[in-house]
Amino acid sequence: MLQKLFLGFLTVITIVAIMGYVCIHLSQKELQKNIGETSISLASEILEGINTNLDRRIEVIQEHANNPTIQQAASESNKEFEKLDNIQVYINEKDREWVSAPKKEITPFMQEITGNEVSEELRNITGFYEKKHHYKVFNEVIITNKYGTNIAQTEKTTDYYQGDEQWWQEAKKDGQHIEDVEYDESADVYATSISVRIDDQDGNFSGVIKAVLNIDDTIKILPDKKLLSAEFKLLNKDKRIIYSTEEFKFLQKLPIEITFCSAEQGTPVHSHYFISENERGEEGSKLCAYARSKSHRDYKDLGWILLIEYKTKELFASVSNLRDLLLFILLVFTVFSVLLGLFISYSIYRPLVILSDALVKIGKGKLDTKVTIKSKDKIGFLADSINKMVEDLKQTQCHLVQSEKLASIGQLAAGIAHEMNTPVGFVAGNFQTLESHVKKILDLVTIHDKLAGQAELSGNPQLRTIVDDIGQFRDDMQIDFILEDIQRLFVDSKDGLDRTVEIIRNLRDFSRIDQPGSRDEYDLNEGIKATLVVVRNEIKYDADVKTEFSEIPLIYCHCGQINQVLLNIIVNAAQAIKSQERDDRGTITIRTYASDNEAVCEISDDGPGIPPDILSKVFDPFFTTKLPGKGTGLGLSVSYGIIVNKHNGELLVDSTVGEGTKFTINLPISTKENDEEEEEKEIMSNGKKDSIICGR
């Protein structure tokens, strides 16, 4: 065994060494994973900030789309257009004039639109945000009517008609639209544009408002330089650079090819990190992490990608130093573990051998075995526990024998009650049918008597002769006596059937088998009645039973176990009276009442009583005052365990020699919920309450 312990300990050391090597090997990958996941979180957070900023700008445009002044201007423009004979011809003519004008020229028609009150209000709005943020937030704002023509604008646009533009059509259809970064010719900047549908007060389409958002406002949340050696690149959905912490040309392609998709399926993924494949192993290799923007609010996903790059040479410089340190620590730990293992293996070897031998003996049924290990460590505690377990096993073995006997008797009684119940049911049913048939015969005899009386009065000699013959037959057969006797027979038979049904019911209730871990409602008075029916033959020749029942609430308990306790105490009382061989009959008095949230049952007899020197032993296992072969000494011990340990109650005894004995059962009155808590405590507890014994 010592060799096995030592070999096991060396195996553990070997496993630890292998795991240490694996941990060192995986540390770089774990660091790569942590940095990659952290970078993904950072990229997602930055993109969320960009989306939040876009949300605020969209809310601004939506607020102005709901501005009554702008709504009124769009409605008035629509009404003017509706007066035209041919709206589309007018629009085409004005659009050609607008487009054909030189770039810097403002025609009177353009001046009419750019100089109206709504356009002036739009310029005030853009000026307010420019002054607030110290840069131009909105490069251009345009408002069109429902026909797609400009009705107000902050600057001159390249064309007059916007209804053929995709942004205008999608804003009309979806309520709002946001475009990816592109060069805006009218504003002469790279920007994103926000378009929002304008509805009148009745919810009808009136036009569209478009704001050209400066790209600087969109990307202001991005760092303007490297952050902890990390380089940031913001890409549009076509993988062109919108922003970079390095020098770049707007909308240029990435200098290296990166595939932002799943390696297994080739489908785009929201976020990922990897080592750039085309530079793996080189000095310039990079750890790349990216995240895609998600759909936000009601507009479609722009598909932007935020790429964060790290140079692997700088990133993993500390891993080599950590690897060397871990190897040294592992070597020291291995040497120390070998020495400690030798000491521990020797110190626990001998106690384990002793424990093993003792357990083998106990397993063979030698319950007198004692484990002699005197130490204060866990092994000593285990030895004490085994010794206590052996003592508990002795008592449990005896209790199990008694419980098995009682369970077998209960099952037998339940079977007899069930088998008797069926034929008694047949007899009871047939008895009712017979009683009904006899009643009909009695009714027929009554009608015959009435007919005989009518025949006497009719004066018909032939009819009177028939009636006289029937009357003579009735007297000869003693029909009147039979009818009178039948009534008495029915009364006596019905009383006998009722008593038989009651005996079967009480026998069945008494022999009910409790399910482990479950308690049911129990009427103590009814339980006593059922028990008395079962033990009637045991006590009817020696004692009379007096009951004094009070109204007590239902309790939650193991009903069959409480019935068993009642049976044990009542039978003991009857046997004690019988042992006196007295001329007169003894008396057993059973009294119930409720007191201080407890249901109390007192069972007293006028038997010989219990001497004071043995009164304190009545609940001990195997203790009995009966002659050898007449008792096991387990009845009251089992009863004590049921009342005190399993139901948190009390079982008291009070006895005077020559006067009799009284047992008192106190059971707590509790709700079902409280009783379930007590059930859990009962399962967890192995202790036993101290018994309360008094004498006089």
BAVO-882547 format. One record per residue (C-alpha): x, y, z; residue number from 0; residue in one letter. Coordinates in pm, whole numbers, plus 32768, in hexadecimal, padded with zeros to 4 digits. Example, Ala and Ser with C-alpha at 12.3 -4.5 7.8 and 13.67 -1.06 7.14 Angstrom:
2
84CE  7E3E  830C  0  a;
8557  7F96  82CA  1  s;
// end
This chain:
696
8000  8000  8000  0  m;
8123  80EB  8053  1  l;
81AE  80B5  7EF6  2  q;
805D  810D  7E5E  3  k;
8047  824E  7F2A  4  l;
81A3  82B8  7EC0  5  f;
8160  825C  7D56  6  l;
8018  831E  7D62  7  g;
80C7  844F  7DEF  8  f;
81D5  8441  7CE2  9  l;
80C0  8426  7BDF  10  t;
801F  8562  7C69  11  v;
816F  8618  7C59  12  i;
819E  85A7  7AF2  13  t;
8042  861F  7A95  14  i;
8088  876E  7B3D  15  v;
81CD  878E  7A79  16  a;
811F  873F  7931  17  i;
8007  882E  7981  18  m;
8107  893B  79D8  19  g;
81B0  890D  7888  20  y;
8061  8915  77D7  21  v;
7FFE  8A4F  7898  22  c;
8141  8AF8  7830  23  i;
8106  8A91  76CA  24  h;
7FA1  8B10  76D5  25  l;
7FF1  8C53  778D  26  s;
804E  8D03  764B  27  q;
7F0E  8C8F  75A4  28  k;
7E48  8CF5  76D6  29  e;
7EEA  8E4C  76D0  30  l;
7E9D  8E62  755F  31  q;
7D36  8DFF  75A9  32  k;
7D10  8EFB  76C2  33  n;
7D9F  9017  75F5  34  i;
7CCF  8FAD  74C9  35  g;
7B8B  8F9C  7591  36  e;
7BDA  90E3  7646  37  t;
7C1F  918A  74FA  38  s;
7ADA  9101  746C  39  i;
7A21  9192  7598  40  s;
7AD3  92E0  7569  41  l;
7A83  92E2  73F6  42  a;
7917  928B  743B  43  s;
7903  939D  7542  44  e;
7995  94A0  7454  45  i;
78A7  9439  733D  46  l;
7789  944B  7437  47  e;
77F9  95AD  7489  48  g;
77FA  9604  7315  49  i;
769C  9575  72F1  50  n;
7629  9634  7426  51  t;
76AF  9778  7392  52  n;
75F8  972C  724D  53  l;
74BF  96EC  731B  54  d;
74D9  9845  73B6  55  r;
7502  98E5  7260  56  r;
73DA  9821  71D8  57  i;
7309  9896  72FF  58  e;
7367  99FE  72AE  59  v;
72F8  99D5  7143  60  i;
71B9  991E  71B1  61  q;
716E  9A39  72A1  62  e;
7185  9B35  7187  63  h;
70BB  9A52  70A3  64  a;
6FA4  9A72  71A2  65  n;
6FD0  9BEC  71BB  66  n;
6E7F  9C91  716A  67  p;
6F2D  9DA1  709D  68  t;
6FDA  9CA2  6FBE  69  i;
6E9D  9BCE  6FA4  70  q;
6DD4  9D02  6F42  71  q;
6ED7  9D69  6E3D  72  a;
6ECD  9C0C  6DA1  73  a;
6D4F  9C08  6DA1  74  s;
6D3A  9D62  6D00  75  e;
6E35  9CFC  6BF3  76  s;
6D6C  9BC1  6BAB  77  n;
6C2E  9C8F  6B86  78  k;
6CDD  9D7C  6A90  79  e;
6D51  9C54  69C0  80  f;
6BF6  9BBE  69BF  81  e;
6B78  9CF8  690D  82  k;
6C63  9CB6  67E6  83  l;
6BD6  9C21  66A8  84  d;
6CFE  9B38  6671  85  n;
6DD7  9B0E  67A8  86  i;
6EE1  9A2E  670D  87  q;
6F19  9B17  65E2  88  v;
6F49  9C38  66D5  89  y;
703E  9B70  67A9  90  i;
710B  9B02  6678  91  n;
711E  9C66  65F4  92  e;
7190  9CF9  6740  93  k;
728C  9BDF  6777  94  d;
732B  9C1C  6621  95  r;
734C  9D8F  666D  96  e;
73E5  9D40  67C0  97  w;
74E4  9C46  673D  98  v;
7546  9D19  6610  99  s;
759E  9E47  66E7  100  a;
7712  9E7C  672B  101  p;
778F  9DE1  6871  102  k;
77C1  9F27  692A  103  k;
7696  9FE0  6897  104  e;
755A  A011  6967  105  i;
742C  A048  6887  106  t;
72FC  A10C  6901  107  p;
723D  9FC3  6921  108  f;
7356  9F30  69F5  109  m;
7362  A06E  6AC5  110  q;
71EC  A052  6AFF  111  e;
721E  9EF8  6B99  112  i;
7367  9F2F  6C53  113  t;
72F6  A080  6CD8  114  g;
719E  A02A  6D62  115  n;
714D  A023  6ED7  116  e;
7168  9EA7  6EF8  117  v;
72C4  9EA7  6E56  118  s;
732E  9FBC  6F41  119  e;
72B4  9EED  706A  120  e;
737A  9DC2  6FEA  121  l;
74B6  9E99  6FD9  122  r;
7478  9F09  713E  123  n;
7463  9D9F  71A9  124  i;
75A9  9D3C  70FA  125  t;
7651  9E71  7184  126  g;
75E5  9E1A  72E6  127  f;
7688  9CC2  72D4  128  y;
77C0  9D51  722D  129  e;
77E9  9E4D  7348  130  k;
77A6  9D42  7451  131  k;
789E  9C3D  73D0  132  h;
799B  9D2C  7329  133  h;
797C  9C7A  71DD  134  y;
7873  9C5A  70D4  135  k;
7791  9B3B  7142  136  v;
7692  9B57  7025  137  f;
7735  9BBF  6EDB  138  n;
75E7  9BDC  6E2A  139  e;
7472  9BB9  6E73  140  v;
7365  9B91  6D66  141  i;
71E9  9B80  6D7F  142  i;
7114  9B00  6C5D  143  t;
6F9D  9AEB  6C29  144  n;
6EEB  99A6  6BDD  145  k;
6F3A  99CF  6A6A  146  y;
70B2  99C4  6AB3  147  g;
7107  9B31  6A66  148  t;
71CD  9C16  6B4B  149  n;
7103  9D0A  6C1D  150  i;
7216  9D74  6D12  151  a;
738F  9D3E  6D2D  152  q;
74BD  9DD0  6DDD  153  t;
759E  9DCE  6CA7  154  e;
757A  9DAA  6B31  155  k;
754F  9C40  6AC4  156  t;
75BB  9B9D  697D  157  t;
7454  9B61  690D  158  d;
72F3  9BCF  6956  159  y;
723C  9A82  6940  160  y;
7292  997D  6A4C  161  q;
7173  988A  6A16  162  g;
7249  97A4  693D  163  d;
7353  977F  6A4B  164  e;
7366  963A  6B11  165  q;
737E  96EE  6C60  166  w;
723D  97AF  6C15  167  w;
717C  9679  6BAB  168  q;
71EA  95A8  6CD5  169  e;
71A0  96C1  6DCD  170  a;
7044  96DE  6D37  171  k;
7012  9566  6D50  172  k;
70B9  9510  6E9F  173  d;
7098  9659  6F5C  174  g;
720F  9693  6F6F  175  q;
7351  963C  6EBA  176  h;
74C5  965D  6F04  177  i;
75CB  9641  6DF3  178  e;
772A  95B9  6E0B  179  d;
7853  96A6  6DF5  180  v;
787E  973A  6C9A  181  e;
78E3  987B  6BF5  182  y;
77C4  9976  6BFB  183  d;
77EA  9A4F  6AC6  184  e;
76FA  9B5C  6B40  185  s;
77AB  9B86  6C90  186  a;
7901  9B34  6BFC  187  d;
7958  9A50  6D25  188  v;
796A  98DF  6D82  189  y;
783C  98A7  6E59  190  a;
7717  97D0  6EB9  191  t;
75B9  984C  6E74  192  s;
7482  9824  6F4C  193  i;
732D  9834  6EA4  194  s;
71E4  983D  6F64  195  v;
7082  9836  6EDE  196  r;
6F9F  9961  6F28  197  i;
6E2F  991B  6F6E  198  d;
6D16  9A13  6F9B  199  d;
6C39  9A1C  70D2  200  q;
6B5C  990A  703B  201  d;
6C85  9823  7006  202  g;
6C8D  9851  6E8C  203  n;
6DD9  9869  6DD2  204  f;
6E3E  99D5  6D98  205  s;
6FAE  99C8  6D43  206  g;
7110  996D  6DB3  207  v;
721D  9A20  6E7B  208  i;
7388  99C3  6E36  209  k;
74B8  9A24  6F06  210  a;
761E  99EE  6E8E  211  v;
76E0  9987  6FCA  212  l;
7852  99E0  6FD9  213  n;
7921  98A2  6FF4  214  i;
79F2  9948  7105  215  d;
78BD  994F  71E4  216  d;
7884  97DD  71A9  217  t;
79E7  9767  71F9  218  i;
7A3C  985C  7310  219  k;
7A25  9744  7412  220  i;
7B51  9691  7374  221  l;
7CAE  96CC  740B  222  p;
7D88  97BA  7345  223  d;
7EC8  96F4  7388  224  k;
7F40  9599  73EA  225  k;
7EB1  9516  752E  226  l;
7F9F  9429  75E8  227  l;
804B  93C9  74A1  228  s;
7EFA  9383  73FE  229  a;
7EAA  9411  72A7  230  e;
7D3E  945F  724E  231  f;
7CA1  9454  70F5  232  k;
7B32  9499  70A9  233  l;
7ABD  93F7  6F64  234  l;
797D  9414  6EA1  235  n;
78C0  92E4  6E21  236  k;
79A5  92DA  6CED  237  d;
7ADA  92BE  6DD1  238  k;
7B4F  941A  6D78  239  r;
7BEF  94F1  6E85  240  i;
7B18  9603  6F1A  241  i;
7C08  964F  7037  242  y;
7D5B  95D3  70B3  243  s;
7E52  9634  71C6  244  t;
7F5B  9611  70B2  245  e;
7F77  96EC  6F80  246  e;
7E75  9688  6E7D  247  f;
7DBA  96FC  6D4B  248  k;
7C41  9714  6D75  249  f;
7B8C  95DE  6CF3  250  l;
7CD2  9531  6C91  251  q;
7CDD  93B4  6CA0  252  k;
7D8A  92F6  6DB9  253  l;
7EFD  92C1  6D73  254  p;
7ED6  914D  6DC9  255  i;
7DC0  905B  6D6F  256  e;
7CE8  8FFB  6E9E  257  i;
7BBA  8F16  6E88  258  t;
7AAD  8F7D  6F81  259  f;
79E9  8E39  6F7F  260  c;
79C9  8CDE  7017  261  s;
7AE0  8BED  6FB5  262  a;
79EB  8AC8  6FB1  263  e;
78CF  8B5C  6EE3  264  q;
795C  8C96  6E48  265  g;
783A  8D60  6ED5  266  t;
786F  8EB5  6F7B  267  p;
7890  8EAF  70F4  268  v;
784F  8FCC  71E2  269  h;
79A3  8FC3  7291  270  s;
7AE6  8EFB  728C  271  h;
7C5B  8F0A  72D3  272  y;
7D7F  8E63  7221  273  f;
7EEE  8E7B  71C1  274  i;
7F0E  8F0A  7062  275  s;
7F62  8DD6  6F90  276  e;
8035  8E78  6E87  277  n;
8124  8EFD  6F91  278  e;
8123  8DD7  7088  279  r;
827C  8D94  711D  280  g;
830D  8ED5  7092  281  e;
8384  8FF7  715F  282  e;
8265  90CA  70E0  283  g;
814E  8FD0  712E  284  s;
801C  9063  71D9  285  k;
7F04  8FF5  72BF  286  l;
7DC5  907A  7223  287  c;
7C74  909C  72D0  288  a;
7B3B  912E  7235  289  y;
79CA  9167  7272  290  a;
78B0  91BC  7185  291  r;
77AA  92C2  71C7  292  s;
7651  923E  7217  293  k;
74FE  92AF  719F  294  s;
748D  93D0  7279  295  h;
7333  9460  72AE  296  r;
726B  945F  7168  297  d;
737F  9494  7066  298  y;
743E  9382  6FB3  299  k;
7599  9313  701F  300  d;
76AB  93E4  6F7C  301  l;
7794  92B8  6F88  302  g;
78B9  9380  7016  303  w;
79E1  92BE  70A4  304  i;
7ACC  9337  71B5  305  l;
7C1E  9288  7198  306  l;
7D1D  928E  72B6  307  i;
7E81  9214  726C  308  e;
7FA7  91BB  7353  309  y;
810C  9163  72F4  310  k;
813F  9006  7382  311  t;
82AF  903D  73D0  312  k;
825B  9156  74C2  313  e;
811E  90AE  753F  314  l;
81B6  8F63  75B3  315  f;
8306  8FE5  762F  316  a;
82AC  8F99  779C  317  s;
823B  8E34  7755  318  v;
839D  8DAA  7739  319  s;
83FF  8E3B  788A  320  n;
82C3  8DAA  7924  321  l;
8310  8C56  788C  322  r;
846C  8C4A  7925  323  d;
83E6  8CB0  7A79  324  l;
82D6  8BA7  7A72  325  l;
83D1  8A96  7A15  326  l;
84AC  8AF0  7B3E  327  f;
8384  8AF3  7C2D  328  i;
830E  89A3  7BA6  329  l;
8465  8907  7BE0  330  l;
846F  897E  7D4A  331  v;
830C  890A  7D85  332  f;
8357  87B0  7CF6  333  t;
8480  8777  7DDF  334  v;
83BA  87EE  7F0E  335  f;
828D  8718  7EAC  336  s;
8361  85DB  7E96  337  v;
83E9  860B  7FF6  338  l;
8296  8667  8084  339  l;
81F6  8540  7FD6  340  g;
82E6  844B  8078  341  l;
8295  84D4  81D0  342  f;
811B  84D8  819E  343  i;
8116  837C  8104  344  s;
81C5  82E9  8236  345  y;
80EF  83A9  8333  346  s;
7FA2  833A  82A3  347  i;
8003  81D7  8241  348  y;
7FE2  812B  8393  349  r;
7E98  81D2  83FD  350  p;
7E03  8179  82AC  351  l;
7E64  800C  82DA  352  v;
7DB9  8008  8430  353  i;
7C81  80AB  83A1  354  l;
7C7C  7FBB  827C  355  s;
7C93  7E86  835A  356  d;
7B81  7F09  8440  357  a;
7A98  7F54  8320  358  l;
7ACA  7DF8  8291  359  v;
7A63  7D61  83E0  360  k;
7934  7E46  83FA  361  i;
78D4  7DEC  8298  362  g;
78D1  7C7E  82FE  363  k;
77D5  7CCC  8411  364  g;
78C2  7CDF  853C  365  k;
781D  7E0A  85E3  366  l;
78F4  7DE7  8720  367  d;
7A22  7E69  8660  368  t;
7ACC  7FA2  86EF  369  k;
7BB6  8087  862E  370  v;
7CD6  80EB  8713  371  t;
7D77  821F  8677  372  i;
7DC1  833B  8768  373  k;
7E0A  8474  86A2  374  s;
7D69  85C8  867B  375  k;
7D7F  85DC  8501  376  d;
7C7E  8576  83FD  377  k;
7CDC  8407  8414  378  i;
7CA0  840B  858D  379  g;
7B51  84B4  8552  380  f;
7B00  83AB  844D  381  l;
7B54  8297  8547  382  a;
7A6A  8330  864C  383  d;
795C  834E  8544  384  s;
7981  81DF  84E6  385  i;
7965  8178  8653  386  n;
7829  8249  8679  387  k;
77A5  81BB  8532  388  m;
77CF  8059  85B7  389  v;
7705  80AE  86EF  390  e;
75F7  814D  8618  391  d;
75F6  801C  8536  392  l;
75AE  7F3B  865D  393  k;
7479  8004  86BE  394  q;
740E  8034  8554  395  t;
7425  7EBF  8513  396  q;
733B  7E76  8637  397  c;
724A  7F8D  85D6  398  h;
7241  7F0F  8470  399  l;
71DF  7DB3  84E4  400  v;
70C2  7E41  85B2  401  q;
7058  7F30  849D  402  s;
7052  7E17  839E  403  e;
6F73  7D49  8483  404  k;
6E84  7E6D  84B6  405  l;
6E82  7EBE  8343  406  a;
6E2F  7D55  82EE  407  s;
6D13  7D54  83EB  408  i;
6C92  7E9D  835F  409  g;
6C9C  7E1C  81FA  410  q;
6BEB  7CDD  8264  411  l;
6ADB  7DA4  8318  412  a;
6AB3  7E8A  81EC  413  a;
6A91  7D5C  8107  414  g;
698C  7CBB  81E5  415  i;
68C8  7E01  81F9  416  a;
68D4  7E24  807F  417  h;
6865  7CBD  8042  418  e;
6749  7CDC  8141  419  m;
66D9  7E28  80B3  420  n;
666F  7D94  7F63  421  t;
6584  7C7C  7FDD  422  p;
64F8  7D5D  80EF  423  v;
64AE  7E5A  7FE0  424  g;
63F5  7D50  7F1B  425  f;
632A  7CED  8051  426  v;
62D8  7E58  80A2  427  a;
6267  7E98  7F3D  428  g;
6196  7D5B  7F2F  429  n;
6106  7DAE  8087  430  f;
6087  7EFD  8009  431  q;
5FEF  7E56  7ED6  432  t;
5F48  7D4C  7FAD  433  l;
5EC0  7E55  8098  434  e;
5E2C  7F0E  7F6D  435  s;
5D8A  7DCE  7EE6  436  h;
5CF0  7D75  803A  437  v;
5C65  7ED4  8056  438  k;
5BB3  7EA0  7F0C  439  k;
5B1F  7D57  7F8F  440  i;
5AAA  7E0C  80C9  441  l;
5A07  7F12  7FEC  442  d;
5958  7DF7  7F2D  443  l;
58D6  7D5C  8073  444  v;
5854  7EB2  80DC  445  t;
5799  7ED2  7F92  446  i;
570D  7D6F  7FC5  447  h;
568B  7DD3  811E  448  d;
55DB  7EFC  8082  449  k;
5548  7E16  7F74  450  l;
54C9  7D1E  807D  451  a;
5418  7E3A  8131  452  g;
5371  7EA3  7FEE  453  q;
5307  7D3B  7FAC  454  a;
5256  7D29  80FF  455  e;
5189  7E59  80A1  456  l;
513D  7DEC  7F3E  457  s;
5047  7CD3  7FA2  458  g;
50D2  7BEB  7E8C  459  n;
50D1  7A86  7F1E  460  p;
51CD  79FD  7E24  461  q;
52C3  7B1A  7E60  462  l;
5299  7AF6  7FDB  463  r;
52E5  797F  7FBF  464  t;
5431  79CA  7F0A  465  i;
548E  7AD1  800D  466  v;
5442  79E1  812B  467  d;
551D  78D4  808B  468  d;
563F  79CD  806C  469  i;
560D  7A39  81D3  470  g;
5612  78CE  824B  471  q;
5754  7891  8189  472  f;
57E9  79CB  8222  473  r;
5795  7951  8381  474  d;
5818  77F1  833C  475  d;
5967  7878  82B6  476  m;
5984  797C  83D2  477  q;
59BA  7A8E  82D1  478  i;
597C  7BA6  83CD  479  d;
5A89  7B1D  84B6  480  f;
5B7C  7AF2  8395  481  i;
5B49  7C59  8320  482  l;
5B7E  7CDE  8482  483  e;
5CB2  7C02  84B7  484  d;
5D48  7C70  8368  485  i;
5D57  7DD8  83E6  486  q;
5E1E  7D6F  851C  487  r;
5F05  7C95  8447  488  l;
5F4E  7DBD  8360  489  f;
5FA0  7EA1  8488  490  v;
608C  7D9F  8525  491  d;
6133  7D4B  83D8  492  s;
6167  7EB9  8380  493  k;
6208  7EF8  84D5  494  d;
62F2  7DCE  84A2  495  g;
6356  7E45  8345  496  l;
639C  7FA7  83C2  497  d;
647B  7F1D  84D5  498  r;
6535  7E3E  83DC  499  t;
656E  7F64  82EC  500  v;
65EF  803C  840C  501  e;
66E1  7F2A  847B  502  i;
6766  7F05  8318  503  i;
678C  807F  82EE  504  r;
6845  80A7  8438  505  n;
6922  7F7B  83EE  506  l;
6979  800A  829A  507  r;
69C2  8167  8326  508  d;
6A96  80D9  8440  509  f;
6B68  8000  835A  510  s;
6BB6  811D  8268  511  r;
6D28  8115  8208  512  i;
6DDD  8264  8218  513  d;
6EA6  82D3  80EA  514  q;
700D  833A  8140  515  p;
7039  84B1  8164  516  g;
6EC3  8503  8153  517  s;
6DD3  8574  8263  518  r;
6C59  8591  8253  519  d;
6B40  862E  8319  520  e;
6AE8  855A  8447  521  y;
69BE  8561  8533  522  d;
6A41  84DE  867E  523  l;
68E5  8487  86FE  524  n;
6893  83BE  85C6  525  e;
69E5  8311  85DA  526  g;
699A  82A1  873F  527  i;
6846  821F  86D4  528  k;
68DF  8156  85B7  529  a;
69EA  80C9  869F  530  t;
68E6  805F  879F  531  l;
682B  7F9D  8694  532  v;
696C  7EE5  8636  533  v;
69C8  7E8B  879F  534  v;
6863  7E46  8816  535  r;
689A  7CCE  8824  536  n;
69DC  7D02  88EA  537  e;
693C  7DCB  8A03  538  i;
67CB  7D71  8A0A  539  k;
67F6  7C51  8B05  540  y;
68D4  7D10  8BFB  541  d;
687E  7E84  8BFB  542  a;
677C  7F8A  8BA6  543  d;
67E2  80BA  8AD7  544  v;
6768  8216  8B2E  545  k;
67A4  8331  8A37  546  t;
6796  84A5  8A81  547  e;
67C7  8550  8933  548  f;
67E5  86CA  8910  549  s;
67DB  878D  87CD  550  e;
6941  87B1  8753  551  i;
69C7  882F  8604  552  p;
6A59  874D  84FA  553  l;
6BD0  8710  8503  554  i;
6CC8  86B5  83F3  555  y;
6D7F  8570  8439  556  c;
6DCB  840E  83C7  557  h;
6C70  8384  8410  558  c;
6CD0  8215  8410  559  g;
6DEE  8252  8504  560  q;
6D0E  830B  85FB  561  i;
6C12  81EC  85E7  562  n;
6D30  80FD  8634  563  q;
6D8B  81C6  876D  564  v;
6C20  81C4  87E5  565  l;
6C07  804D  87AA  566  l;
6D4C  8007  886A  567  n;
6CE0  80D0  899D  568  i;
6B77  804F  89A6  569  i;
6BE3  7EE2  897E  570  v;
6CEC  7F10  8A8E  571  n;
6BDE  7F99  8B78  572  a;
6AF6  7E73  8B31  573  a;
6C0D  7D77  8B65  574  q;
6C73  7E1F  8CAD  575  a;
6B0C  7E02  8D30  576  i;
6AF9  7C99  8CB9  577  k;
6C3B  7C44  8D73  578  s;
6B8E  7C93  8EC0  579  q;
6A9B  7B6F  8E91  580  e;
6994  7C3E  8F47  581  r;
6826  7BE0  8F70  582  d;
679A  7D2C  8EF8  583  d;
67D8  7DD5  8DAC  584  r;
68D7  7EE7  8D93  585  g;
68A6  803F  8CF9  586  t;
696C  80EE  8BE6  587  i;
691F  8261  8BC9  588  t;
697A  8324  8A8F  589  i;
6960  849E  8A9A  590  r;
69B3  859F  898C  591  t;
69C7  871B  8993  592  y;
6A87  883F  8900  593  a;
6B81  8902  89D4  594  s;
6C84  8A0F  897A  595  d;
6C87  89C4  8806  596  n;
6C9E  884E  8848  597  e;
6BB1  872A  881B  598  a;
6BBA  8658  8959  599  v;
6B50  84ED  8989  600  c;
6B55  8450  8AE5  601  e;
6B36  82D2  8B01  602  i;
6B18  8259  8C68  603  s;
6AC9  8108  8D05  604  d;
6A84  8085  8E64  605  d;
6B7B  7F68  8E42  606  g;
6C9F  7F09  8F25  607  p;
6D76  8039  8ECF  608  g;
6EF0  8047  8E8D  609  i;
6FF0  8043  8FA9  610  p;
70C2  8183  8FC4  611  p;
720C  80C8  8F94  612  d;
71AD  8059  8E31  613  i;
70D0  8182  8DCE  614  l;
71F8  8236  8D2E  615  s;
7245  8106  8C51  616  k;
70F2  80D2  8BAB  617  v;
715E  8184  8A6A  618  f;
72AD  80CE  8A4D  619  d;
72CE  7FD5  892E  620  p;
729D  7E66  8990  621  f;
722A  7EBC  8AF3  622  f;
70F1  7DFB  8B58  623  t;
7042  7D93  8C9A  624  t;
6F91  7C73  8BF2  625  k;
6FF1  7B06  8C10  626  l;
70F3  7A7F  8B17  627  p;
7054  7A44  89C5  628  g;
6F2E  7B29  8A12  629  k;
6FC4  7C72  899C  630  g;
70E5  7D04  88CF  631  t;
711A  7E43  8998  632  g;
7100  7F15  885C  633  l;
6F95  7F90  8868  634  g;
6FC9  80C2  8946  635  l;
7125  8104  88B6  636  s;
7092  8115  8757  637  v;
6F71  81EB  87D9  638  s;
7066  82DE  8879  639  y;
7129  82FF  8733  640  g;
6FEA  8344  866F  641  i;
6F61  8451  875B  642  i;
70A3  8500  87C5  643  v;
7196  84D7  86A5  644  n;
70AC  84CD  857A  645  k;
6F98  85B9  85EC  646  h;
7049  86A8  86DD  647  n;
6F54  8649  87F0  648  g;
6F69  85C0  8951  649  e;
6F1C  8469  89E2  650  l;
6EF7  8477  8B5F  651  l;
6EB5  8364  8C5C  652  v;
6E2E  8385  8DBD  653  d;
6DF6  8250  8E95  654  s;
6DA8  81ED  8FFB  655  t;
6DC9  8085  906D  656  v;
6C74  7FF3  90C0  657  g;
6BB2  8112  901F  658  e;
6C0A  8106  8EAF  659  g;
6CCC  81B5  8D9C  660  t;
6C88  82DF  8CBD  661  k;
6D33  8327  8B6F  662  f;
6D12  8486  8AE2  663  t;
6D4D  84D0  896F  664  i;
6D89  863E  890D  665  n;
6D88  8684  8796  666  l;
6DC5  87E3  870B  667  p;
6CA9  8883  8647  668  i;
6D44  8913  850C  669  s;
6CEB  897C  83AC  670  t;
6D4C  88A9  8283  671  k;
6E65  899E  8225  672  e;
6EFC  8998  8383  673  n;
6EDF  8821  8389  674  d;
6F9F  8805  8242  675  e;
70B8  88D0  82E1  676  e;
70B7  87E5  840B  677  e;
70C6  86C2  8317  678  e;
7208  874F  8284  679  e;
729B  877C  83DF  680  k;
7236  8617  8431  681  e;
72F8  8597  8304  682  i;
742F  8667  8354  683  m;
7434  861D  84CA  684  s;
74BC  84E1  8563  685  n;
748B  8553  86CA  686  g;
7384  84F0  87C6  687  k;
72C6  85C9  88BD  688  k;
72F3  8588  8A2B  689  d;
71C7  84CD  8AB8  690  s;
70F8  856E  8BCA  691  i;
70A1  846D  8CD2  692  i;
6FF7  84B7  8E1A  693  c;
6F6E  83E3  8F36  694  g;
6EC0  840F  907B  695  r;
// end
